[in-house]
Amino acid sequence: MPYLTIEKKAKIFTDFGGIAANTGSIEGQVALLTERINHISDHLKINKKDFSSQRGLMMMVGKRKRLLTYLSKHDLTGYRSLIEKLGLRK
């Protein structure tokens, strides 16, 4: 069973992007990437030699960083609220 079901994705985009159909919103994309990053991080704690997943994790972290940089340049208040909601950059 996949860890990220259609209902869970819709809930993430509803919570962060406004509506479930708004899959292009930066906030929703960052929230979805954060969910995937947390899942793969837990996987890598158990499977330390899974280097292909480790590479995928680094790519996702880089993508999330680029999206957050874009958001901080265009909507600083939205950026700060998103970081607070997701618990990033403590």
N, C-alpha and C positions, 0 to 999 in steps of 0.2 A: 504494500500500500504506500503510495507516495506521501511524503511528509507535508507537501504543499498542495492541498486540494483546491478545486475551483472555488469552493465556498470560502476557504481561508484567504485566497488571493482577493476575492471580491470584498471580503471584510477589511483587508489591509487597504485596498484602494478607496473604500468607503470612508474609513477612518482618517486617512491622510490626504486623499485626492479629491474628496467631495462626494463623488458618486462612483459606483462600481465600474461604469463604462469609461471613466476618465483615466485610462491606463497610461496616458502620456504625460501625466503631471509629474513634475520633478519630485515632489514630496512623496507621491506614491511609489515612484521608482526607487527612491532612496530607502523607503521603508521595506520594500520587497527585497532589495539587495541586502539590507541589514538582517532580515529574517534568514535569507540563504546563507549569509556569512556566518551567522551564529550556528546554524545547523552544520555547516561544513567544519567549523572550528571544533564542535563537539565530536565529530567523526574523526578529525585528525588527532584529538587527544587519545583516542583508542588505537588508531592505526597510524603510527608515527612514520612509517615508511611509504605511505601512499603519496608519492611525489606528484602524480598527475592531478590529484585533488588539491594538493598544496599550490600548484601553479594556477589552477582555476580560482582558488581562494584569493591569491595575490592579484589576479586580473579583476575580480569583483571588487576588491578593496580599492584598486586604482580607479575603477569606473565610478564607484560611490564617491571617492574623493573629488573626481572631476565634476560630478553632478553637484556636490555640495559647494565647490568653488563657484560654479555658475550661479547657484542659488544665492550665495553670499554677495555676489556682485550685483545681482538684479533685485533681490528682495531680502534685505538684511533682517527685518523683523520676522519674516517667514522662516528664514534660516535659523535664527535663534530659537524660535518656538519648536521647530522640527528637531533640533539637536536636544532640546530639553525633553521632548516627548519620547524620543528614542533612547535617551541616556547615553549619547555619544560625547566624546571629548570632555571628560570629567575634569 
